[in-house]
Amino acid sequence: MSNKLELRLTGSGGQGLILGGVILAEAAIMEGKKAVQSQSYGPEARGGSSKAEVIISDEEIDFPKVLKTNLLLTLTQKSCNKYIGSLDSEGILLVDSSVIVPGTNRAERVVQIPILETANKVIGKLMVANIISIGAINGILHIASKKSLEAAVLNRVPKGTEDLNKRALETGYKLVENFNSLKKNCQLVG
């Protein structure tokens, strides 16, 4: 039986979620897993909706689109409303604290953390919300080792921003470290 994980990262154009998806896929590949990443933008590009999808598996991936969302990251109300229906019944909703989660029977699978506020006020740069997000995702799902994820981040971020992005990644881990009981239930699903 193969282990497969399907992620959907959603928000608005300009939040760096496409890059976040690329980094997660690259980190998984560094760990010897198979990964594919795809993306789409709304017609408005910056400020419009954006979606990155990442599929990670121990075996070959025969279809590059997410069919069963195991983890949905959403940073905006619009993206939450649009994509929450795609979340698998056993999936995890990782959502920014500014978003009002529509009524759902998945309350125990909702991780709501202040990603955007933390990027802006703690780190001082809203542009690192994507890196905080992938730190949080990896803190919950353990897609790759911290070392591999950090290497993938440093391979992709602009020169001169390495320390800023390392801090953002570590901050993402810290935002979800209180969800230990949730972590135990969030293994790769087949």
N, CA, C and O of each residue as an XYZ file, in Angstrom:
760
protein
N       0.845     -1.175      0.000
C       0.000      0.000      0.000
C       0.893      1.242      0.000
O       1.824      1.348      0.799
N       0.598      2.179     -0.906
C       1.446      3.360     -0.988
C       0.953      4.445     -0.047
O      -0.241      4.549      0.232
N       1.876      5.242      0.432
C       1.527      6.411      1.226
C       1.510      7.613      0.305
O       2.470      7.865     -0.423
N       0.414      8.350      0.341
C       0.252      9.499     -0.540
C      -0.370     10.634      0.253
O      -1.280     10.422      1.054
N       0.125     11.827      0.024
C      -0.356     13.012      0.699
C      -0.677     14.063     -0.352
O       0.153     14.357     -1.212
N      -1.883     14.633     -0.286
C      -2.314     15.637     -1.253
C      -2.593     16.947     -0.524
O      -3.457     17.009      0.351
N      -1.854     17.995     -0.893
C      -1.940     19.296     -0.248
C      -2.462     20.341     -1.225
O      -2.146     20.307     -2.414
N      -3.253     21.258     -0.717
C      -3.711     22.408     -1.508
C      -3.437     23.657     -0.678
O      -3.925     23.788      0.444
N      -2.648     24.576     -1.244
C      -2.291     25.834     -0.591
C      -3.029     26.952     -1.308
O      -2.831     27.152     -2.506
N      -3.879     27.686     -0.595
C      -4.710     28.684     -1.254
C      -4.626     30.036     -0.541
O      -4.399     30.122      0.666
N      -4.815     31.066     -1.327
C      -4.795     32.427     -0.813
C      -4.974     33.377     -1.975
O      -5.722     33.100     -2.913
N      -4.282     34.498     -1.905
C      -4.378     35.440     -3.013
C      -3.029     35.557     -3.700
O      -1.984     35.314     -3.096
N      -3.067     35.933     -4.972
C      -1.848     36.121     -5.743
C      -0.932     37.099     -5.039
O      -1.392     38.113     -4.514
N       0.357     36.808     -5.022
C       1.315     37.674     -4.354
C       1.700     37.198     -2.969
O       2.637     37.734     -2.377
N       0.996     36.195     -2.431
C       1.336     35.694     -1.092
C       2.432     34.633     -1.121
O       2.864     34.170     -0.065
N       2.880     34.245     -2.290
C       3.999     33.319     -2.391
C       3.662     31.860     -2.189
O       4.543     31.049     -1.903
N       2.386     31.518     -2.335
C       1.998     30.121     -2.081
C       2.476     29.174     -3.178
O       2.710     27.994     -2.916
N       2.623     29.675     -4.398
C       3.166     28.832     -5.471
C       4.602     28.443     -5.097
O       4.979     27.274     -5.184
N       5.390     29.426     -4.686
C       6.759     29.144     -4.240
C       6.738     28.185     -3.051
O       7.565     27.277     -2.977
N       5.807     28.377     -2.127
C       5.688     27.471     -0.988
C       5.455     26.034     -1.429
O       6.053     25.108     -0.881
N       4.590     25.846     -2.415
C       4.335     24.502     -2.946
C       5.572     23.896     -3.585
O       5.861     22.714     -3.393
N       6.301     24.703     -4.343
C       7.539     24.238     -4.978
C       8.546     23.807     -3.906
O       9.193     22.767     -4.038
N       8.673     24.597     -2.862
C       9.622     24.280     -1.786
C       9.235     22.985     -1.070
O      10.100     22.154     -0.792
N       7.950     22.806     -0.769
C       7.514     21.558     -0.115
C       7.813     20.342     -0.990
O       8.290     19.319     -0.497
N       7.533     20.456     -2.280
C       7.802     19.344     -3.199
C       9.298     19.045     -3.261
O       9.709     17.886     -3.236
N      10.099     20.093     -3.342
C      11.550     19.912     -3.406
C      12.091     19.256     -2.138
O      12.956     18.384     -2.215
N      11.596     19.665     -0.983
C      12.039     19.072      0.284
C      11.672     17.584      0.340
O      12.465     16.763      0.801
N      10.477     17.246     -0.129
C      10.057     15.834     -0.150
C      10.971     15.012     -1.059
O      11.334     13.885     -0.724
N      11.337     15.574     -2.201
C      12.230     14.880     -3.133
C      13.601     14.672     -2.494
O      14.224     13.627     -2.681
N      14.069     15.664     -1.740
C      15.348     15.522     -1.031
C      15.313     14.351     -0.053
O      16.349     13.763      0.259
N      14.104     14.013      0.431
C      13.929     12.905      1.374
C      13.702     11.572      0.653
O      13.425     10.560      1.297
N      13.816     11.565     -0.665
C      13.667     10.333     -1.432
C      12.241     10.000     -1.817
O      11.968      8.898     -2.293
N      11.322     10.944     -1.616
C       9.929     10.721     -1.986
C       9.682     11.238     -3.401
O      10.490     11.984     -3.954
N       8.579     10.839     -3.962
C       8.128     11.367     -5.256
C       7.229     12.560     -4.959
O       6.503     12.560     -3.964
N       7.275     13.579     -5.820
C       6.429     14.755     -5.607
C       6.133     15.430     -6.929
O       6.976     15.468     -7.826
N       4.924     15.963     -7.040
C       4.554     16.828     -8.160
C       3.896     18.069     -7.588
O       3.262     18.031     -6.533
N       4.059     19.166     -8.305
C       3.488     20.435     -7.879
C       2.844     21.096     -9.086
O       3.413     21.096    -10.178
N       1.654     21.659     -8.890
C       0.984     22.414     -9.951
C       0.355     23.644     -9.325
O       0.212     23.726     -8.105
N      -0.020     24.603    -10.166
C      -0.583     25.838     -9.637
C      -1.562     26.461    -10.609
O      -1.594     26.140    -11.797
N      -2.365     27.372    -10.058
C      -3.241     28.182    -10.900
C      -3.476     29.510    -10.218
O      -3.435     29.620     -8.992
N      -3.724     30.517    -11.040
C      -4.007     31.867    -10.561
C      -5.381     32.263    -11.044
O      -5.846     31.778    -12.075
N      -6.041     33.152    -10.296
C      -7.257     33.768    -10.795
C      -6.881     34.730    -11.905
O      -5.700     35.032    -12.075
N      -7.845     35.219    -12.663
C      -7.541     36.087    -13.798
C      -6.889     37.408    -13.390
O      -6.300     38.088    -14.230
N      -6.988     37.778    -12.109
C      -6.438     39.059    -11.670
C      -4.962     38.968    -11.329
O      -4.330     40.006    -11.137
N      -4.372     37.758    -11.243
C      -2.995     37.527    -10.788
C      -2.799     38.106     -9.391
O      -3.412     37.606     -8.448
N      -1.971     39.140     -9.216
C      -1.710     39.672     -7.868
C      -3.008     40.173     -7.260
O      -3.707     40.991     -7.858
N      -3.332     39.678     -6.064
C      -4.567     40.073     -5.395
C      -5.729     39.148     -5.701
O      -6.670     39.069     -4.911
N      -5.691     38.440     -6.837
C      -6.727     37.464     -7.171
C      -6.433     36.162     -6.457
O      -5.461     36.076     -5.706
N      -7.243     35.159     -6.674
C      -7.024     33.896     -5.977
C      -5.855     33.134     -6.589
O      -5.590     33.222     -7.788
N      -5.169     32.391     -5.744
C      -4.097     31.520     -6.225
C      -4.195     30.190     -5.495
O      -4.684     30.101     -4.369
N      -3.715     29.165     -6.178
C      -3.783     27.812     -5.624
C      -2.540     27.050     -6.063
O      -2.195     27.033     -7.244
N      -1.887     26.434     -5.120
C      -0.775     25.526     -5.414
C      -1.172     24.153     -4.893
O      -1.720     24.024     -3.798
N      -0.894     23.150     -5.676
C      -1.184     21.776     -5.256
C       0.118     20.990     -5.230
O       0.967     21.130     -6.111
N       0.256     20.167     -4.209
C       1.440     19.327     -4.063
C       0.966     17.919     -3.727
O       0.156     17.723     -2.821
N       1.476     16.956     -4.460
C       1.212     15.547     -4.167
C       2.548     14.902     -3.848
O       3.509     15.031     -4.606
N       2.601     14.211     -2.726
C       3.823     13.556     -2.269
C       3.487     12.090     -2.037
O       2.470     11.765     -1.424
N       4.348     11.210     -2.531
C       4.072      9.781     -2.412
C       5.373      8.997     -2.323
O       6.434      9.476     -2.723
N       5.273      7.784     -1.792
C       6.410      6.869     -1.788
C       6.542      6.162     -3.134
O       7.595      5.608     -3.451
N       5.473      6.184     -3.919
C       5.458      5.507     -5.222
C       5.208      6.508     -6.339
O       4.954      7.686     -6.085
N       5.280      6.034     -7.575
C       5.038      6.900     -8.725
C       3.673      7.580     -8.604
O       2.715      6.984     -8.112
N       3.598      8.809     -9.047
C       2.353      9.577     -9.027
C       1.815      9.592    -10.446
O       2.443     10.134    -11.355
N       0.638      8.986    -10.629
C       0.123      8.835    -11.987
C      -0.838      9.936    -12.426
O      -1.218      9.985    -13.595
N      -1.235     10.815    -11.515
C      -2.125     11.922    -11.879
C      -1.684     13.146    -11.086
O      -1.631     13.090     -9.857
N      -1.364     14.262    -11.763
C      -0.737     15.399    -11.082
C      -1.673     16.381    -10.379
O      -1.213     17.414     -9.892
N      -2.951     16.092    -10.316
C      -3.904     16.998     -9.673
C      -4.421     16.402     -8.376
O      -4.592     15.188     -8.263
N      -4.669     17.264     -7.398
C      -5.200     16.823     -6.112
C      -6.652     16.396     -6.275
O      -7.478     17.151     -6.785
N      -6.953     15.179     -5.837
C      -8.318     14.653     -5.875
C      -8.909     14.543     -4.474
O     -10.119     14.672     -4.291
N      -8.049     14.303     -3.490
C      -8.472     14.076     -2.110
C      -7.585     14.937     -1.217
O      -6.504     14.503     -0.818
N      -8.030     16.149     -0.898
C      -7.199     17.104     -0.162
C      -7.022     16.647      1.285
O      -7.968     16.660      2.073
N      -5.789     16.241      1.623
C      -5.480     15.810      2.982
C      -5.182     16.992      3.893
O      -5.457     16.943      5.092
N      -4.614     18.065      3.315
C      -4.391     19.290      4.074
C      -4.692     20.466      3.154
O      -4.166     20.565      2.045
N      -5.547     21.349      3.643
C      -5.883     22.572      2.923
C      -5.366     23.741      3.738
O      -5.795     23.958      4.872
N      -4.437     24.500      3.153
C      -3.976     25.747      3.752
C      -4.767     26.867      3.097
O      -4.857     26.925      1.871
N      -5.332     27.744      3.886
C      -6.037     28.894      3.331
C      -5.691     30.139      4.126
O      -5.799     30.166      5.352
N      -5.269     31.177      3.398
C      -4.848     32.419      4.031
C      -5.866     33.544      3.875
O      -5.713     34.600      4.489
N      -6.898     33.334      3.067
C      -7.908     34.382      2.863
C      -9.311     33.804      3.004
O      -9.534     32.609      2.806
N     -10.241     34.670      3.348
C     -11.638     34.252      3.468
C     -12.157     33.719      2.136
O     -12.829     32.689      2.083
N     -11.835     34.437      1.063
C     -12.302     34.042     -0.271
C     -11.813     32.627     -0.631
O     -12.583     31.810     -1.136
N     -10.537     32.350     -0.369
C     -10.009     31.024     -0.710
C     -10.582     29.949      0.205
O     -10.800     28.820     -0.234
N     -10.827     30.277      1.460
C     -11.440     29.310      2.371
C     -12.829     28.934      1.872
O     -13.168     27.755      1.766
N     -13.621     29.946      1.569
C     -14.980     29.695      1.085
C     -14.970     28.880     -0.206
O     -15.816     28.009     -0.404
N     -14.006     29.168     -1.082
C     -13.942     28.506     -2.389
C     -13.489     27.044     -2.290
O     -14.010     26.187     -3.004
N     -12.524     26.754     -1.413
C     -11.894     25.438     -1.434
C     -12.231     24.523     -0.261
O     -11.842     23.356     -0.281
N     -12.933     25.001      0.751
C     -13.178     24.152      1.922
C     -13.933     22.878      1.548
O     -13.747     21.838      2.180
N     -14.769     22.954      0.541
C     -15.505     21.771      0.102
C     -14.623     20.685     -0.485
O     -15.053     19.537     -0.600
N     -13.387     21.026     -0.861
C     -12.477     20.034     -1.446
C     -11.713     19.262     -0.374
O     -11.013     18.298     -0.687
N     -11.840     19.675      0.885
C     -11.111     19.015      1.964
C     -11.726     17.654      2.249
O     -12.937     17.532      2.432
N     -10.879     16.638      2.283
C     -11.319     15.287      2.609
C     -11.920     15.273      4.011
O     -11.537     16.077      4.861
N     -12.851     14.372      4.251
C     -13.521     14.313      5.557
C     -12.539     14.071      6.699
O     -12.813     14.453      7.836
N     -11.405     13.446      6.415
C     -10.372     13.218      7.426
C      -9.240     14.229      7.300
O      -8.231     14.121      7.997
N      -9.401     15.212      6.416
C      -8.339     16.177      6.144
C      -8.185     17.222      7.229
O      -9.015     17.342      8.129
N      -7.104     17.972      7.122
C      -6.774     19.031      8.075
C      -6.933     20.370      7.381
O      -6.440     20.569      6.270
N      -7.622     21.284      8.040
C      -7.751     22.650      7.555
C      -6.779     23.502      8.358
O      -6.959     23.691      9.561
N      -5.752     24.014      7.694
C      -4.787     24.932      8.312
C      -5.150     26.315      7.799
O      -5.037     26.594      6.605
N      -5.583     27.174      8.701
C      -6.182     28.441      8.283
C      -5.616     29.601      9.088
O      -5.327     29.475     10.278
N      -5.464     30.745      8.403
C      -5.024     31.949      9.098
C      -6.098     32.379     10.089
O      -7.290     32.202      9.836
N      -5.679     32.940     11.209
C      -6.635     33.312     12.254
C      -7.575     34.444     11.843
O      -8.566     34.688     12.531
N      -7.296     35.138     10.750
C      -8.192     36.205     10.281
C      -9.401     35.650      9.525
O     -10.346     36.388      9.245
N      -9.377     34.377      9.199
C     -10.422     33.749      8.393
C     -11.491     33.142      9.300
O     -11.182     32.472     10.286
N     -12.733     33.386      8.954
C     -13.854     32.774      9.674
C     -14.169     31.457      8.969
O     -14.561     31.440      7.802
N     -13.993     30.371      9.687
C     -14.203     29.044      9.099
C     -15.699     28.784      9.018
O     -16.395     28.840     10.032
N     -16.203     28.496      7.806
C     -17.630     28.176      7.679
C     -17.973     26.949      8.517
O     -17.104     26.122      8.791
N     -19.220     26.828      8.921
C     -19.658     25.679      9.712
C     -19.157     24.387      9.109
O     -19.336     24.128      7.918
N     -18.529     23.581      9.941
C     -17.970     22.321      9.467
C     -18.034     21.303     10.596
O     -18.012     21.662     11.773
N     -18.111     20.049     10.229
C     -18.089     18.995     11.243
C     -16.660     18.516     11.484
O     -16.452     17.478     12.113
N     -15.674     19.265     10.988
C     -14.283     18.882     11.120
C     -13.569     19.714     12.177
O     -12.352     19.883     12.093
N     -14.276     20.233     13.157
C     -13.685     21.177     14.111
C     -12.390     20.656     14.724
O     -11.464     21.432     14.958
N     -12.314     19.351     14.986
C     -11.116     18.808     15.605
C      -9.948     18.752     14.629
O      -8.815     18.511     15.048
N     -10.190     18.966     13.361
C      -9.149     18.914     12.335
C      -8.816     20.306     11.803
O      -8.177     20.427     10.757
N      -9.238     21.358     12.506
C      -8.949     22.732     12.111
C      -7.801     23.255     12.960
O      -7.862     23.226     14.189
N      -6.759     23.734     12.298
C      -5.633     24.360     12.972
C      -5.653     25.819     12.525
O      -5.339     26.133     11.377
N      -6.025     26.697     13.438
C      -6.145     28.120     13.111
C      -5.051     28.873     13.846
O      -5.025     28.918     15.076
N      -4.146     29.466     13.071
C      -2.993     30.166     13.646
C      -2.809     31.521     12.952
O      -3.246     31.698     11.815
N      -2.165     32.477     13.633
C      -2.003     33.830     13.084
C      -0.821     33.953     12.115
O       0.182     34.590     12.438
N      -0.938     33.354     10.947
C       0.164     33.350      9.974
C       0.468     34.766      9.478
O       1.611     35.217      9.550
N      -0.549     35.462      8.978
C      -0.329     36.787      8.393
C       0.102     37.809      9.449
O       1.012     38.603      9.214
N      -0.543     37.785     10.593
C      -0.192     38.713     11.675
C       1.237     38.463     12.156
O       1.983     39.406     12.418
N       1.607     37.206     12.269
C       2.957     36.864     12.713
C       3.993     37.334     11.694
O       5.030     37.881     12.068
N       3.716     37.123     10.421
C       4.642     37.582      9.378
C       4.828     39.088      9.456
O       5.945     39.595      9.353
N       3.732     39.790      9.638
C       3.753     41.247      9.628
C       4.337     41.832     10.904
O       5.198     42.710     10.844
N       3.876     41.354     12.065
C       4.244     41.990     13.334
C       5.447     41.367     14.022
O       6.240     42.079     14.638
N       5.597     40.049     13.930
C       6.704     39.386     14.632
C       7.965     39.382     13.764
O       9.045     39.763     14.216
N       7.809     38.949     12.521
C       8.953     38.893     11.608
C       9.195     40.268     10.980
O      10.336     40.643     10.713
N       8.120     41.009     10.749
C       8.253     42.344     10.180
C       8.174     42.407      8.668
O       8.408     43.462      8.078
N       7.848     41.296      8.038
C       7.745     41.239      6.575
C       6.597     40.313      6.196
O       6.684     39.099      6.379
N       5.528     40.887      5.672
C       4.372     40.081      5.271
C       4.739     39.055      4.195
O       4.100     38.009      4.078
N       5.773     39.366      3.416
C       6.158     38.481      2.311
C       6.632     37.098      2.771
O       6.748     36.199      1.938
N       6.909     36.897      4.052
C       7.360     35.578      4.509
C       6.208     34.722      5.044
O       6.448     33.671      5.639
N       4.978     35.154      4.842
C       3.830     34.344      5.282
C       3.863     32.957      4.654
O       3.470     31.979      5.291
N       4.329     32.863      3.414
C       4.408     31.558      2.754
C       5.403     30.639      3.449
O       5.158     29.439      3.566
N       6.515     31.184      3.907
C       7.535     30.369      4.573
C       7.049     29.955      5.965
O       7.280     28.825      6.395
N       6.382     30.863      6.661
C       5.756     30.504      7.938
C       4.756     29.364      7.704
O       4.703     28.408      8.477
N       3.975     29.477      6.640
C       2.960     28.460      6.320
C       3.576     27.095      6.074
O       3.073     26.092      6.581
N       4.662     27.038      5.300
C       5.236     25.717      5.025
C       5.934     25.146      6.255
O       6.014     23.928      6.412
N       6.444     26.024      7.137
C       6.969     25.535      8.414
C       5.861     24.904      9.242
O       6.052     23.852      9.853
N       4.689     25.560      9.259
C       3.543     25.017      9.994
C       3.077     23.700      9.388
O       2.803     22.743     10.112
N       2.988     23.651      8.063
C       2.560     22.409      7.383
C       3.516     21.271      7.733
O       3.081     20.171      8.074
N       4.808     21.537      7.649
C       5.778     20.487      7.947
C       5.760     20.123      9.430
O       6.010     18.974      9.791
N       5.466     21.094     10.281
C       5.355     20.810     11.709
C       4.196     19.880     12.026
O       4.250     19.116     12.990
N       3.154     19.945     11.220
C       1.992     19.067     11.417
C       2.191     17.714     10.744
O       1.948     16.674     11.357
N       2.634     17.721      9.483
C       2.660     16.493      8.685
C       4.012     15.791      8.599
O       4.075     14.633      8.187
N       5.086     16.466      8.976
C       6.428     15.870      8.905
C       6.731     15.332      7.506
O       7.113     14.173      7.344
N       6.559     16.178      6.516
C       6.812     15.814      5.119
C       8.298     15.542      4.901
O       8.674     14.598      4.205
N       9.129     16.376      5.501
C      10.575     16.268      5.336
C      11.240     16.653      6.654
O      10.604     17.214      7.546
N      12.506     16.346      6.758
C      13.252     16.770      7.946
C      13.361     18.292      7.934
O      13.251     18.924      6.884
N      13.578     18.865      9.103
C      13.773     20.322      9.179
C      14.956     20.740      8.312
O      14.923     21.789      7.670
N      15.990     19.922      8.299
C      17.194     20.230      7.519
C      16.875     20.281      6.022
O      17.310     21.201      5.330
N      16.126     19.306      5.522
C      15.774     19.282      4.097
C      14.869     20.451      3.725
O      15.054     21.072      2.679
N      13.893     20.752      4.577
C      12.995     21.854      4.267
C      13.765     23.179      4.282
O      13.553     24.026      3.414
N      14.638     23.359      5.244
C      15.435     24.584      5.283
C      16.311     24.704      4.032
O      16.434     25.788      3.462
N      16.915     23.598      3.609
C      17.743     23.619      2.396
C      16.910     23.994      1.174
O      17.359     24.770      0.330
N      15.691     23.443      1.076
C      14.813     23.766     -0.049
C      14.428     25.242     -0.027
O      14.364     25.884     -1.074
N      14.171     25.780      1.168
C      13.860     27.214      1.293
C      15.039     28.040      0.816
O      14.879     28.958      0.012
N      16.226     27.713      1.314
C      17.409     28.506      0.978
C      17.777     28.399     -0.495
O      18.406     29.307     -1.037
N      17.396     27.302     -1.157
C      17.618     27.161     -2.605
C      16.742     28.103     -3.415
O      17.079     28.438     -4.551
N      15.613     28.538     -2.843
C      14.595     29.253     -3.614
C      14.399     30.723     -3.259
O      13.837     31.476     -4.054
N      14.850     31.141     -2.088
C      14.592     32.538     -1.692
C      15.678     33.457     -2.244
O      16.788     33.007     -2.530
N      15.362     34.740     -2.394
C      16.355     35.689     -2.922
C      17.582     35.789     -2.014
O      17.478     35.727     -0.789
N      18.728     35.944     -2.640
C      19.980     36.124     -1.885
C      19.829     37.331     -0.978
O      19.246     38.345     -1.363
N      20.357     37.213      0.219
C      20.276     38.291      1.188
C      19.086     38.167      2.134
O      18.977     38.916      3.105
N      18.177     37.203      1.842
C      17.002     37.018      2.710
C      17.053     35.691      3.464
O      16.062     35.269      4.060
N      18.201     35.047      3.433
C      18.303     33.712      4.036
C      17.966     33.719      5.523
O      17.176     32.889      5.974
N      18.543     34.631      6.291
C      18.282     34.658      7.737
C      16.820     34.967      8.033
O      16.219     34.352      8.914
N      16.253     35.906      7.308
C      14.838     36.256      7.452
C      13.954     35.032      7.212
O      13.024     34.771      7.975
N      14.248     34.291      6.155
C      13.434     33.118      5.820
C      13.664     31.961      6.780
O      12.733     31.202      7.047
N      14.860     31.804      7.300
C      15.101     30.769      8.324
C      14.292     31.086      9.579
O      13.711     30.186     10.184
N      14.249     32.361      9.974
C      13.445     32.767     11.131
C      11.964     32.504     10.875
O      11.252     32.026     11.758
N      11.506     32.814      9.674
C      10.100     32.597      9.334
C       9.756     31.104      9.382
O       8.698     30.727      9.885
N      10.639     30.265      8.866
C      10.412     28.822      8.872
C      10.312     28.309     10.307
O       9.398     27.552     10.633
N      11.230     28.710     11.150
C      11.217     28.285     12.556
C       9.957     28.788     13.264
O       9.391     28.088     14.103
N       9.525     29.991     12.925
C       8.306     30.551     13.508
C       7.091     29.710     13.121
O       6.196     29.509     13.942
N       7.048     29.222     11.896
C       5.956     28.341     11.463
C       5.886     27.077     12.289
O       4.801     26.635     12.666
N       7.050     26.486     12.576
C       7.085     25.299     13.437
C       6.534     25.627     14.826
O       5.745     24.867     15.388
N       6.960     26.764     15.368
C       6.545     27.148     16.723
C       5.044     27.393     16.805
O       4.431     27.107     17.834
N       4.438     27.921     15.737
C       3.000     28.202     15.767
C       2.152     26.942     15.908
O       1.022     27.010     16.392
N       2.683     25.794     15.491
C       1.887     24.556     15.559
C       2.400     23.556     16.596
O       1.870     22.449     16.693
N       3.405     23.921     17.360
C       3.944     22.914     18.281
C       2.979     22.538     19.391
O       3.189     21.522     20.052
N       1.934     23.311     19.620
C       0.936     22.954     20.629
C      -0.077     21.930     20.129
O      -0.974     21.535     20.874
N       0.053     21.504     18.896
C      -0.906     20.563     18.326
C      -0.347     19.142     18.304
O      -0.524     18.418     17.325
N       0.330     18.741     19.388
C       0.943     17.416     19.443
C      -0.061     16.289     19.269
O       0.230     15.310     18.581
N      -1.225     16.402     19.870
C      -2.207     15.319     19.725
C      -2.701     15.249     18.293
O      -2.975     14.158     17.792
N      -2.821     16.379     17.626
C      -3.227     16.381     16.223
C      -2.132     15.743     15.365
O      -2.420     14.977     14.446
N      -0.881     16.066     15.674
C       0.235     15.526     14.890
C       0.202     13.998     14.839
O       0.493     13.398     13.804
N      -0.151     13.378     15.958
C      -0.160     11.917     16.023
C      -1.166     11.322     15.024
O      -0.997     10.194     14.560
N      -2.200     12.084     14.705
C      -3.239     11.582     13.805
C      -3.028     11.998     12.356
O      -3.878     11.716     11.510
N      -1.918     12.661     12.048
C      -1.725     13.234     10.715
C      -0.569     12.554      9.984
O       0.425     13.202      9.657
N      -0.689     11.304      9.737
C       0.320     10.602      8.968
C      -0.083     10.594      7.494
O      -1.214     10.939      7.152
N       0.839     10.204      6.633
C       0.498     10.078      5.219
C      -0.649      9.083      5.083
O      -0.644      8.030      5.721
N      -1.625      9.417      4.257
C      -2.763      8.528      4.078
C      -2.778      8.006      2.662
O      -2.372      8.699      1.729
N      -3.253      6.768      2.500
C      -3.200      6.140      1.175
C      -4.528      6.128      0.506
O      -4.649      5.634     -0.615
